[in-house]
């Protein structure tokens, strides 16, 4: 856990705060965001990520197949990935 002990962490549920996020949440380091190059790189990453999620929503069957084909653990199921 990167050197942190569970008692060092503050854990909260978004739903308890009145927020219902998607299952993917991104965090950024506020100090690093002061660097314009880092901020630009992060903005481009988020834009590309959103584009990928949009594609996955529009092509759900293909996205599910991609996830299942690349799951080396065998933990993913079609039911879980399709939300059925």
PyMOL Python script that loads the backbone (N, CA, C, O; Angstrom):
from pymol import cmd

cmd.read_pdbstr("""\
ATOM      1  N   UNK A   1       0.828  -1.191   0.000  1.00  0.00           N
ATOM      2  CA  UNK A   1       0.000   0.000   0.000  1.00  0.00           C
ATOM      3  C   UNK A   1       0.868   1.249   0.000  1.00  0.00           C
ATOM      4  O   UNK A   1       0.532   2.240   0.648  1.00  0.00           O
ATOM      5  N   UNK A   2       1.965   1.208  -0.711  1.00  0.00           N
ATOM      6  CA  UNK A   2       2.850   2.352  -0.897  1.00  0.00           C
ATOM      7  C   UNK A   2       3.352   2.955   0.408  1.00  0.00           C
ATOM      8  O   UNK A   2       3.612   4.157   0.469  1.00  0.00           O
ATOM      9  N   UNK A   3       3.490   2.155   1.436  1.00  0.00           N
ATOM     10  CA  UNK A   3       4.032   2.656   2.686  1.00  0.00           C
ATOM     11  C   UNK A   3       3.020   3.254   3.636  1.00  0.00           C
ATOM     12  O   UNK A   3       3.377   3.659   4.742  1.00  0.00           O
ATOM     13  N   UNK A   4       1.767   3.319   3.229  1.00  0.00           N
ATOM     14  CA  UNK A   4       0.737   3.869   4.106  1.00  0.00           C
ATOM     15  C   UNK A   4       0.076   2.746   4.888  1.00  0.00           C
ATOM     16  O   UNK A   4      -0.124   1.647   4.371  1.00  0.00           O
ATOM     17  N   UNK A   5      -0.256   3.031   6.124  1.00  0.00           N
ATOM     18  CA  UNK A   5      -1.004   2.090   6.940  1.00  0.00           C
ATOM     19  C   UNK A   5      -2.485   2.454   6.815  1.00  0.00           C
ATOM     20  O   UNK A   5      -2.817   3.623   6.616  1.00  0.00           O
ATOM     21  N   UNK A   6      -3.361   1.482   6.929  1.00  0.00           N
ATOM     22  CA  UNK A   6      -4.798   1.786   6.818  1.00  0.00           C
ATOM     23  C   UNK A   6      -5.245   2.916   7.741  1.00  0.00           C
ATOM     24  O   UNK A   6      -6.110   3.709   7.367  1.00  0.00           O
ATOM     25  N   UNK A   7      -4.674   3.001   8.928  1.00  0.00           N
ATOM     26  CA  UNK A   7      -5.095   4.060   9.857  1.00  0.00           C
ATOM     27  C   UNK A   7      -4.599   5.446   9.430  1.00  0.00           C
ATOM     28  O   UNK A   7      -5.043   6.457   9.973  1.00  0.00           O
ATOM     29  N   UNK A   8      -3.673   5.494   8.452  1.00  0.00           N
ATOM     30  CA  UNK A   8      -3.195   6.778   7.929  1.00  0.00           C
ATOM     31  C   UNK A   8      -4.119   7.342   6.848  1.00  0.00           C
ATOM     32  O   UNK A   8      -3.992   8.503   6.459  1.00  0.00           O
ATOM     33  N   UNK A   9      -5.035   6.527   6.375  1.00  0.00           N
ATOM     34  CA  UNK A   9      -5.885   6.916   5.251  1.00  0.00           C
ATOM     35  C   UNK A   9      -7.238   7.441   5.708  1.00  0.00           C
ATOM     36  O   UNK A   9      -7.761   7.034   6.745  1.00  0.00           O
ATOM     37  N   UNK A  10      -7.783   8.332   4.931  1.00  0.00           N
ATOM     38  CA  UNK A  10      -9.152   8.792   5.135  1.00  0.00           C
ATOM     39  C   UNK A  10      -9.979   8.174   4.013  1.00  0.00           C
ATOM     40  O   UNK A  10      -9.763   8.470   2.837  1.00  0.00           O
ATOM     41  N   UNK A  11     -10.908   7.333   4.374  1.00  0.00           N
ATOM     42  CA  UNK A  11     -11.727   6.633   3.399  1.00  0.00           C
ATOM     43  C   UNK A  11     -13.147   7.153   3.485  1.00  0.00           C
ATOM     44  O   UNK A  11     -13.715   7.258   4.572  1.00  0.00           O
ATOM     45  N   UNK A  12     -13.715   7.474   2.347  1.00  0.00           N
ATOM     46  CA  UNK A  12     -15.100   7.930   2.318  1.00  0.00           C
ATOM     47  C   UNK A  12     -15.776   7.371   1.083  1.00  0.00           C
ATOM     48  O   UNK A  12     -15.124   7.071   0.082  1.00  0.00           O
ATOM     49  N   UNK A  13     -17.083   7.237   1.164  1.00  0.00           N
ATOM     50  CA  UNK A  13     -17.876   6.775   0.028  1.00  0.00           C
ATOM     51  C   UNK A  13     -18.485   8.000  -0.639  1.00  0.00           C
ATOM     52  O   UNK A  13     -19.084   8.850   0.020  1.00  0.00           O
ATOM     53  N   UNK A  14     -18.324   8.075  -1.954  1.00  0.00           N
ATOM     54  CA  UNK A  14     -18.886   9.206  -2.676  1.00  0.00           C
ATOM     55  C   UNK A  14     -20.390   9.321  -2.448  1.00  0.00           C
ATOM     56  O   UNK A  14     -20.919  10.425  -2.309  1.00  0.00           O
ATOM     57  N   UNK A  15     -21.074   8.187  -2.411  1.00  0.00           N
ATOM     58  CA  UNK A  15     -22.527   8.200  -2.227  1.00  0.00           C
ATOM     59  C   UNK A  15     -22.919   8.851  -0.907  1.00  0.00           C
ATOM     60  O   UNK A  15     -23.963   9.497  -0.823  1.00  0.00           O
ATOM     61  N   UNK A  16     -22.088   8.686   0.132  1.00  0.00           N
ATOM     62  CA  UNK A  16     -22.370   9.320   1.418  1.00  0.00           C
ATOM     63  C   UNK A  16     -22.281  10.839   1.331  1.00  0.00           C
ATOM     64  O   UNK A  16     -22.832  11.552   2.170  1.00  0.00           O
ATOM     65  N   UNK A  17     -21.581  11.324   0.306  1.00  0.00           N
ATOM     66  CA  UNK A  17     -21.417  12.764   0.104  1.00  0.00           C
ATOM     67  C   UNK A  17     -22.402  13.309  -0.922  1.00  0.00           C
ATOM     68  O   UNK A  17     -22.317  14.471  -1.321  1.00  0.00           O
ATOM     69  N   UNK A  18     -23.345  12.454  -1.351  1.00  0.00           N
ATOM     70  CA  UNK A  18     -24.347  12.888  -2.322  1.00  0.00           C
ATOM     71  C   UNK A  18     -23.859  12.872  -3.755  1.00  0.00           C
ATOM     72  O   UNK A  18     -24.446  13.522  -4.620  1.00  0.00           O
ATOM     73  N   UNK A  19     -22.782  12.129  -4.016  1.00  0.00           N
ATOM     74  CA  UNK A  19     -22.226  12.052  -5.361  1.00  0.00           C
ATOM     75  C   UNK A  19     -22.303  10.604  -5.822  1.00  0.00           C
ATOM     76  O   UNK A  19     -21.970   9.688  -5.069  1.00  0.00           O
ATOM     77  N   UNK A  20     -22.737  10.398  -7.049  1.00  0.00           N
ATOM     78  CA  UNK A  20     -22.804   9.051  -7.599  1.00  0.00           C
ATOM     79  C   UNK A  20     -21.877   8.978  -8.811  1.00  0.00           C
ATOM     80  O   UNK A  20     -22.330   9.102  -9.949  1.00  0.00           O
ATOM     81  N   UNK A  21     -20.584   8.777  -8.572  1.00  0.00           N
ATOM     82  CA  UNK A  21     -19.643   8.762  -9.694  1.00  0.00           C
ATOM     83  C   UNK A  21     -19.728   7.466 -10.492  1.00  0.00           C
ATOM     84  O   UNK A  21     -20.293   6.470 -10.039  1.00  0.00           O
ATOM     85  N   UNK A  22     -19.152   7.507 -11.689  1.00  0.00           N
ATOM     86  CA  UNK A  22     -18.996   6.263 -12.428  1.00  0.00           C
ATOM     87  C   UNK A  22     -17.989   5.413 -11.657  1.00  0.00           C
ATOM     88  O   UNK A  22     -17.462   5.842 -10.631  1.00  0.00           O
ATOM     89  N   UNK A  23     -17.734   4.240 -12.141  1.00  0.00           N
ATOM     90  CA  UNK A  23     -16.819   3.359 -11.424  1.00  0.00           C
ATOM     91  C   UNK A  23     -15.365   3.774 -11.594  1.00  0.00           C
ATOM     92  O   UNK A  23     -14.487   3.246 -10.912  1.00  0.00           O
ATOM     93  N   UNK A  24     -15.105   4.701 -12.484  1.00  0.00           N
ATOM     94  CA  UNK A  24     -13.734   5.158 -12.677  1.00  0.00           C
ATOM     95  C   UNK A  24     -13.594   6.564 -12.108  1.00  0.00           C
ATOM     96  O   UNK A  24     -14.344   7.470 -12.472  1.00  0.00           O
ATOM     97  N   UNK A  25     -12.652   6.732 -11.236  1.00  0.00           N
ATOM     98  CA  UNK A  25     -12.406   8.037 -10.630  1.00  0.00           C
ATOM     99  C   UNK A  25     -10.931   8.362 -10.806  1.00  0.00           C
ATOM    100  O   UNK A  25     -10.074   7.507 -10.583  1.00  0.00           O
ATOM    101  N   UNK A  26     -10.634   9.581 -11.201  1.00  0.00           N
ATOM    102  CA  UNK A  26      -9.252  10.020 -11.365  1.00  0.00           C
ATOM    103  C   UNK A  26      -8.915  11.038 -10.292  1.00  0.00           C
ATOM    104  O   UNK A  26      -9.754  11.854  -9.909  1.00  0.00           O
ATOM    105  N   UNK A  27      -7.693  10.985  -9.815  1.00  0.00           N
ATOM    106  CA  UNK A  27      -7.210  11.941  -8.830  1.00  0.00           C
ATOM    107  C   UNK A  27      -5.982  12.629  -9.411  1.00  0.00           C
ATOM    108  O   UNK A  27      -5.258  12.047 -10.219  1.00  0.00           O
ATOM    109  N   UNK A  28      -5.755  13.856  -9.000  1.00  0.00           N
ATOM    110  CA  UNK A  28      -4.568  14.587  -9.452  1.00  0.00           C
ATOM    111  C   UNK A  28      -3.882  15.219  -8.251  1.00  0.00           C
ATOM    112  O   UNK A  28      -4.521  15.551  -7.252  1.00  0.00           O
ATOM    113  N   UNK A  29      -2.586  15.376  -8.367  1.00  0.00           N
ATOM    114  CA  UNK A  29      -1.782  16.005  -7.340  1.00  0.00           C
ATOM    115  C   UNK A  29      -1.868  17.516  -7.527  1.00  0.00           C
ATOM    116  O   UNK A  29      -1.424  18.035  -8.551  1.00  0.00           O
ATOM    117  N   UNK A  30      -2.429  18.226  -6.560  1.00  0.00           N
ATOM    118  CA  UNK A  30      -2.645  19.675  -6.672  1.00  0.00           C
ATOM    119  C   UNK A  30      -1.341  20.433  -6.889  1.00  0.00           C
ATOM    120  O   UNK A  30      -1.313  21.421  -7.622  1.00  0.00           O
ATOM    121  N   UNK A  31      -0.282  19.987  -6.267  1.00  0.00           N
ATOM    122  CA  UNK A  31       1.010  20.660  -6.439  1.00  0.00           C
ATOM    123  C   UNK A  31       1.507  20.524  -7.876  1.00  0.00           C
ATOM    124  O   UNK A  31       1.977  21.492  -8.473  1.00  0.00           O
ATOM    125  N   UNK A  32       1.398  19.310  -8.425  1.00  0.00           N
ATOM    126  CA  UNK A  32       1.858  19.086  -9.796  1.00  0.00           C
ATOM    127  C   UNK A  32       1.002  19.832 -10.819  1.00  0.00           C
ATOM    128  O   UNK A  32       1.479  20.160 -11.905  1.00  0.00           O
ATOM    129  N   UNK A  33      -0.257  20.101 -10.478  1.00  0.00           N
ATOM    130  CA  UNK A  33      -1.135  20.814 -11.409  1.00  0.00           C
ATOM    131  C   UNK A  33      -0.688  22.260 -11.630  1.00  0.00           C
ATOM    132  O   UNK A  33      -1.167  22.918 -12.555  1.00  0.00           O
ATOM    133  N   UNK A  34       0.211  22.754 -10.803  1.00  0.00           N
ATOM    134  CA  UNK A  34       0.746  24.101 -11.001  1.00  0.00           C
ATOM    135  C   UNK A  34       1.707  24.153 -12.190  1.00  0.00           C
ATOM    136  O   UNK A  34       1.988  25.228 -12.720  1.00  0.00           O
ATOM    137  N   UNK A  35       2.206  22.990 -12.605  1.00  0.00           N
ATOM    138  CA  UNK A  35       3.104  22.897 -13.755  1.00  0.00           C
ATOM    139  C   UNK A  35       2.262  22.847 -15.033  1.00  0.00           C
ATOM    140  O   UNK A  35       1.525  21.881 -15.234  1.00  0.00           O
ATOM    141  N   UNK A  36       2.351  23.864 -15.905  1.00  0.00           N
ATOM    142  CA  UNK A  36       1.523  23.910 -17.123  1.00  0.00           C
ATOM    143  C   UNK A  36       1.695  22.683 -18.022  1.00  0.00           C
ATOM    144  O   UNK A  36       0.725  22.234 -18.632  1.00  0.00           O
ATOM    145  N   UNK A  37       2.907  22.133 -18.117  1.00  0.00           N
ATOM    146  CA  UNK A  37       3.133  20.956 -18.959  1.00  0.00           C
ATOM    147  C   UNK A  37       2.405  19.742 -18.389  1.00  0.00           C
ATOM    148  O   UNK A  37       1.790  18.975 -19.130  1.00  0.00           O
ATOM    149  N   UNK A  38       2.476  19.571 -17.069  1.00  0.00           N
ATOM    150  CA  UNK A  38       1.781  18.464 -16.423  1.00  0.00           C
ATOM    151  C   UNK A  38       0.270  18.629 -16.581  1.00  0.00           C
ATOM    152  O   UNK A  38      -0.441  17.672 -16.888  1.00  0.00           O
ATOM    153  N   UNK A  39      -0.209  19.852 -16.368  1.00  0.00           N
ATOM    154  CA  UNK A  39      -1.643  20.132 -16.480  1.00  0.00           C
ATOM    155  C   UNK A  39      -2.135  19.837 -17.899  1.00  0.00           C
ATOM    156  O   UNK A  39      -3.213  19.270 -18.079  1.00  0.00           O
ATOM    157  N   UNK A  40      -1.350  20.219 -18.896  1.00  0.00           N
ATOM    158  CA  UNK A  40      -1.713  19.945 -20.287  1.00  0.00           C
ATOM    159  C   UNK A  40      -1.748  18.449 -20.565  1.00  0.00           C
ATOM    160  O   UNK A  40      -2.674  17.951 -21.205  1.00  0.00           O
ATOM    161  N   UNK A  41      -0.730  17.730 -20.077  1.00  0.00           N
ATOM    162  CA  UNK A  41      -0.670  16.275 -20.276  1.00  0.00           C
ATOM    163  C   UNK A  41      -1.877  15.602 -19.623  1.00  0.00           C
ATOM    164  O   UNK A  41      -2.483  14.708 -20.213  1.00  0.00           O
ATOM    165  N   UNK A  42      -2.222  16.021 -18.427  1.00  0.00           N
ATOM    166  CA  UNK A  42      -3.360  15.446 -17.719  1.00  0.00           C
ATOM    167  C   UNK A  42      -4.670  15.745 -18.451  1.00  0.00           C
ATOM    168  O   UNK A  42      -5.534  14.875 -18.566  1.00  0.00           O
ATOM    169  N   UNK A  43      -4.813  16.972 -18.944  1.00  0.00           N
ATOM    170  CA  UNK A  43      -6.029  17.349 -19.680  1.00  0.00           C
ATOM    171  C   UNK A  43      -6.174  16.499 -20.945  1.00  0.00           C
ATOM    172  O   UNK A  43      -7.274  16.062 -21.282  1.00  0.00           O
ATOM    173  N   UNK A  44      -5.055  16.267 -21.642  1.00  0.00           N
ATOM    174  CA  UNK A  44      -5.104  15.424 -22.842  1.00  0.00           C
ATOM    175  C   UNK A  44      -5.420  13.981 -22.495  1.00  0.00           C
ATOM    176  O   UNK A  44      -6.146  13.309 -23.229  1.00  0.00           O
ATOM    177  N   UNK A  45      -4.880  13.496 -21.377  1.00  0.00           N
ATOM    178  CA  UNK A  45      -5.185  12.134 -20.936  1.00  0.00           C
ATOM    179  C   UNK A  45      -6.676  11.986 -20.624  1.00  0.00           C
ATOM    180  O   UNK A  45      -7.303  11.003 -21.019  1.00  0.00           O
ATOM    181  N   UNK A  46      -7.236  12.958 -19.918  1.00  0.00           N
ATOM    182  CA  UNK A  46      -8.656  12.907 -19.567  1.00  0.00           C
ATOM    183  C   UNK A  46      -9.523  12.956 -20.825  1.00  0.00           C
ATOM    184  O   UNK A  46     -10.504  12.219 -20.931  1.00  0.00           O
ATOM    185  N   UNK A  47      -9.165  13.822 -21.779  1.00  0.00           N
ATOM    186  CA  UNK A  47      -9.928  13.908 -23.027  1.00  0.00           C
ATOM    187  C   UNK A  47      -9.891  12.571 -23.781  1.00  0.00           C
ATOM    188  O   UNK A  47     -10.914  12.113 -24.288  1.00  0.00           O
ATOM    189  N   UNK A  48      -8.720  11.958 -23.849  1.00  0.00           N
ATOM    190  CA  UNK A  48      -8.590  10.670 -24.528  1.00  0.00           C
ATOM    191  C   UNK A  48      -9.353   9.577 -23.783  1.00  0.00           C
ATOM    192  O   UNK A  48      -9.992   8.727 -24.403  1.00  0.00           O
ATOM    193  N   UNK A  49      -9.285   9.603 -22.466  1.00  0.00           N
ATOM    194  CA  UNK A  49     -10.006   8.623 -21.657  1.00  0.00           C
ATOM    195  C   UNK A  49     -11.509   8.749 -21.868  1.00  0.00           C
ATOM    196  O   UNK A  49     -12.206   7.748 -22.033  1.00  0.00           O
ATOM    197  N   UNK A  50     -12.001   9.982 -21.863  1.00  0.00           N
ATOM    198  CA  UNK A  50     -13.433  10.200 -22.102  1.00  0.00           C
ATOM    199  C   UNK A  50     -13.846   9.720 -23.485  1.00  0.00           C
ATOM    200  O   UNK A  50     -14.926   9.155 -23.652  1.00  0.00           O
ATOM    201  N   UNK A  51     -12.994   9.942 -24.472  1.00  0.00           N
ATOM    202  CA  UNK A  51     -13.272   9.474 -25.826  1.00  0.00           C
ATOM    203  C   UNK A  51     -13.369   7.941 -25.844  1.00  0.00           C
ATOM    204  O   UNK A  51     -14.240   7.369 -26.500  1.00  0.00           O
ATOM    205  N   UNK A  52     -12.462   7.294 -25.113  1.00  0.00           N
ATOM    206  CA  UNK A  52     -12.495   5.838 -25.030  1.00  0.00           C
ATOM    207  C   UNK A  52     -13.749   5.327 -24.349  1.00  0.00           C
ATOM    208  O   UNK A  52     -14.345   4.347 -24.797  1.00  0.00           O
ATOM    209  N   UNK A  53     -14.159   5.986 -23.261  1.00  0.00           N
ATOM    210  CA  UNK A  53     -15.386   5.577 -22.573  1.00  0.00           C
ATOM    211  C   UNK A  53     -16.605   5.780 -23.473  1.00  0.00           C
ATOM    212  O   UNK A  53     -17.508   4.943 -23.497  1.00  0.00           O
ATOM    213  N   UNK A  54     -16.629   6.898 -24.215  1.00  0.00           N
ATOM    214  CA  UNK A  54     -17.741   7.133 -25.150  1.00  0.00           C
ATOM    215  C   UNK A  54     -17.814   6.010 -26.183  1.00  0.00           C
ATOM    216  O   UNK A  54     -18.898   5.523 -26.502  1.00  0.00           O
ATOM    217  N   UNK A  55     -16.656   5.606 -26.701  1.00  0.00           N
ATOM    218  CA  UNK A  55     -16.614   4.521 -27.680  1.00  0.00           C
ATOM    219  C   UNK A  55     -17.130   3.227 -27.048  1.00  0.00           C
ATOM    220  O   UNK A  55     -17.904   2.496 -27.666  1.00  0.00           O
ATOM    221  N   UNK A  56     -16.704   2.951 -25.829  1.00  0.00           N
ATOM    222  CA  UNK A  56     -17.124   1.722 -25.149  1.00  0.00           C
ATOM    223  C   UNK A  56     -18.634   1.694 -24.936  1.00  0.00           C
ATOM    224  O   UNK A  56     -19.266   0.646 -25.072  1.00  0.00           O
ATOM    225  N   UNK A  57     -19.209   2.845 -24.602  1.00  0.00           N
ATOM    226  CA  UNK A  57     -20.664   2.917 -24.414  1.00  0.00           C
ATOM    227  C   UNK A  57     -21.382   2.662 -25.734  1.00  0.00           C
ATOM    228  O   UNK A  57     -22.379   1.941 -25.779  1.00  0.00           O
ATOM    229  N   UNK A  58     -20.869   3.256 -26.804  1.00  0.00           N
ATOM    230  CA  UNK A  58     -21.493   3.115 -28.122  1.00  0.00           C
ATOM    231  C   UNK A  58     -21.278   1.724 -28.721  1.00  0.00           C
ATOM    232  O   UNK A  58     -22.052   1.306 -29.581  1.00  0.00           O
ATOM    233  N   UNK A  59     -20.264   1.012 -28.294  1.00  0.00           N
ATOM    234  CA  UNK A  59     -19.915  -0.308 -28.836  1.00  0.00           C
ATOM    235  C   UNK A  59     -19.732  -1.294 -27.678  1.00  0.00           C
ATOM    236  O   UNK A  59     -18.673  -1.903 -27.523  1.00  0.00           O
ATOM    237  N   UNK A  60     -20.778  -1.434 -26.877  1.00  0.00           N
ATOM    238  CA  UNK A  60     -20.672  -2.213 -25.645  1.00  0.00           C
ATOM    239  C   UNK A  60     -20.251  -3.660 -25.881  1.00  0.00           C
ATOM    240  O   UNK A  60     -19.405  -4.179 -25.153  1.00  0.00           O
ATOM    241  N   UNK A  61     -20.817  -4.310 -26.872  1.00  0.00           N
ATOM    242  CA  UNK A  61     -20.462  -5.717 -27.102  1.00  0.00           C
ATOM    243  C   UNK A  61     -18.970  -5.864 -27.406  1.00  0.00           C
ATOM    244  O   UNK A  61     -18.312  -6.778 -26.907  1.00  0.00           O
ATOM    245  N   UNK A  62     -18.444  -4.952 -28.231  1.00  0.00           N
ATOM    246  CA  UNK A  62     -17.022  -4.986 -28.563  1.00  0.00           C
ATOM    247  C   UNK A  62     -16.164  -4.702 -27.318  1.00  0.00           C
ATOM    248  O   UNK A  62     -15.147  -5.358 -27.093  1.00  0.00           O
ATOM    249  N   UNK A  63     -16.585  -3.728 -26.526  1.00  0.00           N
ATOM    250  CA  UNK A  63     -15.826  -3.372 -25.318  1.00  0.00           C
ATOM    251  C   UNK A  63     -15.789  -4.529 -24.326  1.00  0.00           C
ATOM    252  O   UNK A  63     -14.746  -4.808 -23.734  1.00  0.00           O
ATOM    253  N   UNK A  64     -16.912  -5.197 -24.144  1.00  0.00           N
ATOM    254  CA  UNK A  64     -16.965  -6.351 -23.240  1.00  0.00           C
ATOM    255  C   UNK A  64     -16.019  -7.435 -23.735  1.00  0.00           C
ATOM    256  O   UNK A  64     -15.282  -8.027 -22.946  1.00  0.00           O
ATOM    257  N   UNK A  65     -16.036  -7.697 -25.040  1.00  0.00           N
ATOM    258  CA  UNK A  65     -15.151  -8.724 -25.607  1.00  0.00           C
ATOM    259  C   UNK A  65     -13.686  -8.351 -25.388  1.00  0.00           C
ATOM    260  O   UNK A  65     -12.876  -9.212 -25.044  1.00  0.00           O
ATOM    261  N   UNK A  66     -13.338  -7.082 -25.582  1.00  0.00           N
ATOM    262  CA  UNK A  66     -11.951  -6.645 -25.388  1.00  0.00           C
ATOM    263  C   UNK A  66     -11.513  -6.889 -23.940  1.00  0.00           C
ATOM    264  O   UNK A  66     -10.418  -7.394 -23.694  1.00  0.00           O
ATOM    265  N   UNK A  67     -12.366  -6.530 -22.996  1.00  0.00           N
ATOM    266  CA  UNK A  67     -12.028  -6.728 -21.580  1.00  0.00           C
ATOM    267  C   UNK A  67     -11.852  -8.216 -21.280  1.00  0.00           C
ATOM    268  O   UNK A  67     -10.870  -8.614 -20.654  1.00  0.00           O
ATOM    269  N   UNK A  68     -12.796  -9.028 -21.724  1.00  0.00           N
ATOM    270  CA  UNK A  68     -12.726 -10.466 -21.446  1.00  0.00           C
ATOM    271  C   UNK A  68     -11.513 -11.105 -22.106  1.00  0.00           C
ATOM    272  O   UNK A  68     -10.859 -11.962 -21.511  1.00  0.00           O
ATOM    273  N   UNK A  69     -11.208 -10.690 -23.342  1.00  0.00           N
ATOM    274  CA  UNK A  69     -10.055 -11.239 -24.061  1.00  0.00           C
ATOM    275  C   UNK A  69      -8.731 -10.876 -23.386  1.00  0.00           C
ATOM    276  O   UNK A  69      -7.739 -11.586 -23.555  1.00  0.00           O
ATOM    277  N   UNK A  70      -8.705  -9.789 -22.630  1.00  0.00           N
ATOM    278  CA  UNK A  70      -7.465  -9.315 -22.013  1.00  0.00           C
ATOM    279  C   UNK A  70      -7.408  -9.555 -20.513  1.00  0.00           C
ATOM    280  O   UNK A  70      -6.472  -9.106 -19.852  1.00  0.00           O
ATOM    281  N   UNK A  71      -8.388 -10.250 -19.971  1.00  0.00           N
ATOM    282  CA  UNK A  71      -8.400 -10.553 -18.539  1.00  0.00           C
ATOM    283  C   UNK A  71      -7.564 -11.791 -18.275  1.00  0.00           C
ATOM    284  O   UNK A  71      -8.019 -12.915 -18.489  1.00  0.00           O
ATOM    285  N   UNK A  72      -6.349 -11.584 -17.813  1.00  0.00           N
ATOM    286  CA  UNK A  72      -5.461 -12.719 -17.546  1.00  0.00           C
ATOM    287  C   UNK A  72      -5.790 -13.417 -16.229  1.00  0.00           C
ATOM    288  O   UNK A  72      -5.280 -14.504 -15.959  1.00  0.00           O
ATOM    289  N   UNK A  73      -6.647 -12.795 -15.405  1.00  0.00           N
ATOM    290  CA  UNK A  73      -6.989 -13.400 -14.116  1.00  0.00           C
ATOM    291  C   UNK A  73      -8.178 -14.341 -14.223  1.00  0.00           C
ATOM    292  O   UNK A  73      -8.339 -15.238 -13.396  1.00  0.00           O
ATOM    293  N   UNK A  74      -9.005 -14.143 -15.232  1.00  0.00           N
ATOM    294  CA  UNK A  74     -10.228 -14.941 -15.351  1.00  0.00           C
ATOM    295  C   UNK A  74     -11.323 -14.470 -14.416  1.00  0.00           C
ATOM    296  O   UNK A  74     -12.351 -15.132 -14.278  1.00  0.00           O
ATOM    297  N   UNK A  75     -11.110 -13.322 -13.769  1.00  0.00           N
ATOM    298  CA  UNK A  75     -12.072 -12.835 -12.789  1.00  0.00           C
ATOM    299  C   UNK A  75     -13.272 -12.122 -13.422  1.00  0.00           C
ATOM    300  O   UNK A  75     -14.342 -12.050 -12.818  1.00  0.00           O
ATOM    301  N   UNK A  76     -13.093 -11.599 -14.633  1.00  0.00           N
ATOM    302  CA  UNK A  76     -14.169 -10.843 -15.259  1.00  0.00           C
ATOM    303  C   UNK A  76     -15.170 -11.781 -15.928  1.00  0.00           C
ATOM    304  O   UNK A  76     -14.814 -12.850 -16.423  1.00  0.00           O
ATOM    305  N   UNK A  77     -16.414 -11.358 -15.929  1.00  0.00           N
ATOM    306  CA  UNK A  77     -17.456 -12.128 -16.587  1.00  0.00           C
ATOM    307  C   UNK A  77     -18.225 -11.206 -17.525  1.00  0.00           C
ATOM    308  O   UNK A  77     -18.234  -9.988 -17.348  1.00  0.00           O
ATOM    309  N   UNK A  78     -18.859 -11.792 -18.508  1.00  0.00           N
ATOM    310  CA  UNK A  78     -19.667 -11.000 -19.435  1.00  0.00           C
ATOM    311  C   UNK A  78     -20.784 -10.294 -18.682  1.00  0.00           C
ATOM    312  O   UNK A  78     -21.092  -9.135 -18.961  1.00  0.00           O
ATOM    313  N   UNK A  79     -21.388 -10.990 -17.732  1.00  0.00           N
ATOM    314  CA  UNK A  79     -22.476 -10.394 -16.949  1.00  0.00           C
ATOM    315  C   UNK A  79     -21.983  -9.160 -16.192  1.00  0.00           C
ATOM    316  O   UNK A  79     -22.646  -8.122 -16.196  1.00  0.00           O
ATOM    317  N   UNK A  80     -20.828  -9.271 -15.547  1.00  0.00           N
ATOM    318  CA  UNK A  80     -20.280  -8.142 -14.790  1.00  0.00           C
ATOM    319  C   UNK A  80     -19.945  -6.972 -15.717  1.00  0.00           C
ATOM    320  O   UNK A  80     -20.271  -5.823 -15.417  1.00  0.00           O
ATOM    321  N   UNK A  81     -19.306  -7.264 -16.821  1.00  0.00           N
ATOM    322  CA  UNK A  81     -18.867  -6.204 -17.727  1.00  0.00           C
ATOM    323  C   UNK A  81     -20.021  -5.542 -18.480  1.00  0.00           C
ATOM    324  O   UNK A  81     -19.931  -4.366 -18.832  1.00  0.00           O
ATOM    325  N   UNK A  82     -21.087  -6.272 -18.727  1.00  0.00           N
ATOM    326  CA  UNK A  82     -22.211  -5.690 -19.467  1.00  0.00           C
ATOM    327  C   UNK A  82     -23.255  -5.077 -18.538  1.00  0.00           C
ATOM    328  O   UNK A  82     -24.187  -4.413 -18.992  1.00  0.00           O
ATOM    329  N   UNK A  83     -23.095  -5.301 -17.250  1.00  0.00           N
ATOM    330  CA  UNK A  83     -24.035  -4.721 -16.296  1.00  0.00           C
ATOM    331  C   UNK A  83     -25.375  -5.425 -16.273  1.00  0.00           C
ATOM    332  O   UNK A  83     -26.351  -4.903 -15.733  1.00  0.00           O
ATOM    333  N   UNK A  84     -25.421  -6.610 -16.858  1.00  0.00           N
ATOM    334  CA  UNK A  84     -26.689  -7.372 -16.907  1.00  0.00           C
ATOM    335  C   UNK A  84     -26.859  -8.208 -15.663  1.00  0.00           C
ATOM    336  O   UNK A  84     -27.859  -8.913 -15.524  1.00  0.00           O
TER     337      UNK A  84
END
""", "prot")
cmd.dss("prot")
cmd.show_as("cartoon", "prot")
cmd.util.cbc("prot")
cmd.orient("prot")
